[in-house]
Amino acid sequence: MLVTFSCPAFADITLFGDVAIKLLKMMGHSGTVPSALLADDVPAVLARLEAAIEAEKQSSKATEVPAEDDDEEPVISLTHRALPLIELLKAAAKDKCNVMWDSGT
């Protein structure tokens, strides 16, 4: 499943379903797809997501294990996967617009 986030102030962002649901839960949402955020709620949700990502970053530094084999695909951290969604939320907060998301299925 793919989940696409959209708001009038930013380009659509599509994430894998498991990543999207994890980020939604970090934002304090139930993880329901489809759903939406009202413009008034976006700044608080953005702050909650940024705090959760920072906590995730700190905990992943403590458990980081160096790669032993160069043939393995690099692991893309949740911190990097969250960046486009954070930018979308920042644009939505700035322009005071709602954020919606839906699955591609």
CYANA upper distance limits for C-alpha pairs under 8 A (distance plus 0.5 A):
  1 MET  CA     16 PHE  CA      6.80
  1 MET  CA     17 GLY  CA      5.53
  1 MET  CA    103 SER  CA      7.13
  1 MET  CA    104 GLY  CA      7.17
  1 MET  CA    105 THR  CA      6.99
  2 LEU  CA     14 THR  CA      7.01
  2 LEU  CA     15 LEU  CA      6.23
  2 LEU  CA     16 PHE  CA      5.17
  2 LEU  CA     17 GLY  CA      5.36
  2 LEU  CA    103 SER  CA      6.03
  2 LEU  CA    104 GLY  CA      5.92
  2 LEU  CA    105 THR  CA      7.90
  3 VAL  CA     14 THR  CA      5.99
  3 VAL  CA     15 LEU  CA      5.88
  3 VAL  CA     16 PHE  CA      6.72
  3 VAL  CA     17 GLY  CA      6.00
  3 VAL  CA     20 ALA  CA      6.92
  3 VAL  CA     33 VAL  CA      8.22
  3 VAL  CA    101 TRP  CA      7.05
  3 VAL  CA    102 ASP  CA      6.03
  3 VAL  CA    103 SER  CA      4.84
  3 VAL  CA    104 GLY  CA      6.63
  4 THR  CA     12 ASP  CA      6.98
  4 THR  CA     13 ILE  CA      5.95
  4 THR  CA     14 THR  CA      4.68
  4 THR  CA     15 LEU  CA      6.94
  4 THR  CA    101 TRP  CA      5.85
  4 THR  CA    102 ASP  CA      6.00
  4 THR  CA    103 SER  CA      6.67
  4 THR  CA    104 GLY  CA      7.57
  5 PHE  CA     12 ASP  CA      6.13
  5 PHE  CA     13 ILE  CA      5.59
  5 PHE  CA     14 THR  CA      6.77
  5 PHE  CA     85 LEU  CA      8.19
  5 PHE  CA     99 VAL  CA      7.49
  5 PHE  CA    100 MET  CA      6.19
  5 PHE  CA    101 TRP  CA      4.76
  5 PHE  CA    102 ASP  CA      7.32
  6 SER  CA     10 PHE  CA      7.64
  6 SER  CA     11 ALA  CA      7.34
  6 SER  CA     12 ASP  CA      5.18
  6 SER  CA     13 ILE  CA      7.06
  6 SER  CA     88 LEU  CA      8.35
  6 SER  CA     99 VAL  CA      6.28
  6 SER  CA    100 MET  CA      5.82
  6 SER  CA    101 TRP  CA      6.63
  7 CYS  CA     11 ALA  CA      7.91
  7 CYS  CA     12 ASP  CA      7.66
  7 CYS  CA     88 LEU  CA      8.02
  7 CYS  CA     92 ALA  CA      7.09
  7 CYS  CA     97 CYS  CA      7.20
  7 CYS  CA     98 ASN  CA      6.64
  7 CYS  CA     99 VAL  CA      5.38
  7 CYS  CA    100 MET  CA      6.94
  8 PRO  CA     92 ALA  CA      8.22
  8 PRO  CA     97 CYS  CA      7.40
  8 PRO  CA     98 ASN  CA      8.47
  9 ALA  CA     88 LEU  CA      8.18
  9 ALA  CA     91 ALA  CA      6.27
  9 ALA  CA     92 ALA  CA      6.32
  9 ALA  CA     95 ASP  CA      6.98
  9 ALA  CA     97 CYS  CA      7.71
 10 PHE  CA     88 LEU  CA      6.22
 10 PHE  CA     91 ALA  CA      6.82
 10 PHE  CA     92 ALA  CA      7.89
 11 ALA  CA     88 LEU  CA      8.10
 13 ILE  CA     84 PRO  CA      7.25
 13 ILE  CA     85 LEU  CA      7.25
 13 ILE  CA     88 LEU  CA      8.28
 15 LEU  CA     19 VAL  CA      7.06
 15 LEU  CA     20 ALA  CA      6.22
 16 PHE  CA     20 ALA  CA      6.59
 17 GLY  CA     21 ILE  CA      6.53
 17 GLY  CA    103 SER  CA      8.35
 18 ASP  CA     22 LYS  CA      6.71
 19 VAL  CA     23 LEU  CA      6.69
 19 VAL  CA     78 LEU  CA      8.15
 19 VAL  CA     81 ARG  CA      8.29
 20 ALA  CA     24 LEU  CA      6.58
 21 ILE  CA     25 LYS  CA      6.68
 21 ILE  CA     31 GLY  CA      5.50
 21 ILE  CA     32 THR  CA      8.18
 22 LYS  CA     26 MET  CA      6.73
 22 LYS  CA     31 GLY  CA      7.86
 23 LEU  CA     27 MET  CA      6.71
 23 LEU  CA     49 LEU  CA      7.85
 23 LEU  CA     82 ALA  CA      7.70
 24 LEU  CA     28 GLY  CA      7.09
 24 LEU  CA     29 HIS  CA      5.83
 24 LEU  CA     30 SER  CA      7.48
 24 LEU  CA     31 GLY  CA      5.69
 25 LYS  CA     29 HIS  CA      5.46
 25 LYS  CA     30 SER  CA      6.30
 25 LYS  CA     31 GLY  CA      6.01
 26 MET  CA     48 ARG  CA      7.64
 26 MET  CA     49 LEU  CA      6.09
 26 MET  CA     52 ALA  CA      6.53
 26 MET  CA     53 ILE  CA      8.46
 27 MET  CA     45 VAL  CA      5.84
 27 MET  CA     46 LEU  CA      7.55
 27 MET  CA     48 ARG  CA      6.00
 27 MET  CA     49 LEU  CA      5.17
 27 MET  CA     52 ALA  CA      8.31
 28 GLY  CA     45 VAL  CA      7.53
 28 GLY  CA     48 ARG  CA      7.70
 28 GLY  CA     49 LEU  CA      8.43
 33 VAL  CA    101 TRP  CA      7.22
 33 VAL  CA    102 ASP  CA      6.10
 33 VAL  CA    103 SER  CA      6.91
 34 PRO  CA    100 MET  CA      8.10
 34 PRO  CA    101 TRP  CA      5.97
 34 PRO  CA    102 ASP  CA      4.73
 34 PRO  CA    103 SER  CA      6.98
 35 SER  CA    100 MET  CA      6.49
 35 SER  CA    101 TRP  CA      6.18
 35 SER  CA    102 ASP  CA      7.28
 36 ALA  CA     98 ASN  CA      7.64
 36 ALA  CA     99 VAL  CA      6.01
 36 ALA  CA    100 MET  CA      4.62
 36 ALA  CA    101 TRP  CA      6.60
 37 LEU  CA     41 ASP  CA      6.83
 37 LEU  CA     42 VAL  CA      7.05
 37 LEU  CA     98 ASN  CA      6.17
 37 LEU  CA     99 VAL  CA      5.62
 37 LEU  CA    100 MET  CA      6.87
 38 LEU  CA     42 VAL  CA      7.16
 38 LEU  CA     97 CYS  CA      7.81
 38 LEU  CA     98 ASN  CA      5.25
 38 LEU  CA     99 VAL  CA      7.21
 39 ALA  CA     92 ALA  CA      7.62
 39 ALA  CA     93 ALA  CA      7.31
 39 ALA  CA     96 LYS  CA      5.68
 39 ALA  CA     97 CYS  CA      5.19
 39 ALA  CA     98 ASN  CA      4.86
 39 ALA  CA     99 VAL  CA      7.62
 40 ASP  CA     96 LYS  CA      7.66
 41 ASP  CA     45 VAL  CA      6.78
 42 VAL  CA     46 LEU  CA      6.46
 42 VAL  CA     89 LEU  CA      7.10
 42 VAL  CA     92 ALA  CA      7.55
 42 VAL  CA     93 ALA  CA      6.22
 42 VAL  CA     98 ASN  CA      8.11
 42 VAL  CA     99 VAL  CA      8.26
 43 PRO  CA     47 ALA  CA      6.75
 43 PRO  CA     89 LEU  CA      8.24
 43 PRO  CA     90 LYS  CA      8.24
 43 PRO  CA     93 ALA  CA      6.16
 44 ALA  CA     48 ARG  CA      6.71
 45 VAL  CA     49 LEU  CA      6.64
 46 LEU  CA     50 GLU  CA      6.63
 46 LEU  CA     86 ILE  CA      7.35
 46 LEU  CA     89 LEU  CA      6.62
 46 LEU  CA     90 LYS  CA      7.68
 47 ALA  CA     51 ALA  CA      6.67
 48 ARG  CA     52 ALA  CA      6.69
 49 LEU  CA     53 ILE  CA      6.57
 49 LEU  CA     86 ILE  CA      8.31
 50 GLU  CA     54 GLU  CA      6.65
 50 GLU  CA     86 ILE  CA      8.09
 51 ALA  CA     55 ALA  CA      6.76
 52 ALA  CA     56 GLU  CA      6.62
 53 ILE  CA     57 LYS  CA      6.55
 53 ILE  CA     78 LEU  CA      8.14
 53 ILE  CA     79 THR  CA      6.42
 53 ILE  CA     82 ALA  CA      8.40
 54 GLU  CA     58 GLN  CA      6.78
 54 GLU  CA     79 THR  CA      8.45
 55 ALA  CA     59 SER  CA      6.76
 56 GLU  CA     60 SER  CA      6.52
 56 GLU  CA     78 LEU  CA      8.42
 56 GLU  CA     79 THR  CA      8.01
 57 LYS  CA     61 LYS  CA      6.81
 57 LYS  CA     79 THR  CA      7.16
 58 GLN  CA     62 ALA  CA      7.29
 59 SER  CA     63 THR  CA      7.17
 60 SER  CA     64 GLU  CA      6.31
 67 ALA  CA     72 GLU  CA      8.38
 76 ILE  CA     80 HIS  CA      7.11
 76 ILE  CA     81 ARG  CA      7.55
 77 SER  CA     81 ARG  CA      6.91
 78 LEU  CA     82 ALA  CA      6.50
 79 THR  CA     83 LEU  CA      7.18
 82 ALA  CA     86 ILE  CA      6.63
 83 LEU  CA     87 GLU  CA      6.72
 84 PRO  CA     88 LEU  CA      6.72
 85 LEU  CA     89 LEU  CA      6.67
 86 ILE  CA     90 LYS  CA      6.65
 87 GLU  CA     91 ALA  CA      6.74
 88 LEU  CA     92 ALA  CA      6.65
 89 LEU  CA     93 ALA  CA      6.55
 89 LEU  CA     99 VAL  CA      8.12
 90 LYS  CA     94 LYS  CA      6.64
 91 ALA  CA     95 ASP  CA      6.64
 92 ALA  CA     96 LYS  CA      6.02
 92 ALA  CA     97 CYS  CA      5.56
 92 ALA  CA     98 ASN  CA      7.22
 92 ALA  CA     99 VAL  CA      7.45
 93 ALA  CA     97 CYS  CA      7.22
